Amino acid sequence: MPPVFAPFGFVQVGDFVVPVTIPVWSVGGATSCGRSGQGGAGELNSGLIFGGIAASSTNSTEEYDGSSWSGGGNLISARYAMGSAGTQNAALSFGGTPSSGTEEYDGGSWSTGGGMIAARANPGGAGTQNAALGFGGGGNTTCTEEYNGASWAIGGALINQRANIQGQGVGTQNAALAISGYRTPTWITCTEEYDGVSWSAGGAVIRSRSAASTGINGTQNTGLIFGGFCGNNISCTERYDGTSWSSGCAMITARRGIGGGGNQSAAFAGAGFSTANVTCTEEYS
């Protein structure tokens, strides 16, 4: 049989040519209040957003079931610009402003966790409640910390300082991505990969950005980043294959300060700031 050459939009599987299914963004259920700079965790059908700025910093938590949002337990301390990790029923909030403590969510209420060694705003986050990673943020720091469910310990320093990388981490404590971000006085394109000990250089993003969100529960080889800010609000989505980034379907509403979660195949983007704080949710699937 002669070779089969797949046209654009298709892929060859054995002797067959089949269409490539590319996820797109669609409208989901609105959040109860407009906010930005909030934390995000969980999956498309079991998502979580918490904190952020509404009229002022808020302690509100909302849970998503893939269709609509409902109220969850309030944070102990209202804050925004925090790092986040975990799932809807086992989430972690750390750093932020005006309060920078660590809090743990059990699906119903928040409790106090161990304080970070270097308190800061706008850190990146990845991992689970009991094996989390916090990195960057503050005043152009390279500091990385690892959480074991009770206390933080120093990890390997980032190669590049990043002042604002909130919401731009993916993966686990031992296999994470730190994606783009802001390093005074500009945005940077570099991606770094963590192996549990040290960071190494990965592929550069197509569009540098801060205040974006990711499929936080993806893997180091299946990264997803969407939205954010780079002089203006952006809608572009990018996908990582462990080596390089490629363009995905653009969001419906360009915005920054998004609360998101999920993975490369199924993610959510809740609220954020467009021309004002918005309540719209988008689903990537």
Secondary structure, DSSP 8 states (H G I E B T S, - for coil): -------TTEEEETTEEEE-----EEE----SS--BS-EEEEETTEEEEE--BSSSB---EEEE-SS-EEE----SS--BS-EEEEETTEEEEE--BS----EEE-SS-EEE----SS--SS-EEEEETTEEEEE--TTTB--EEEE-SS-EEE----SS-BSB-TT-EEEETTEEEEE--EETTEE---EEEE-SS-EEE----SS--BS-EE-TTSBTTBEEEE--BSSSB---EEEE-SS-EEEE---SS--BS-EEEE-SSSEEEEEEESSSEEEEEEEE-
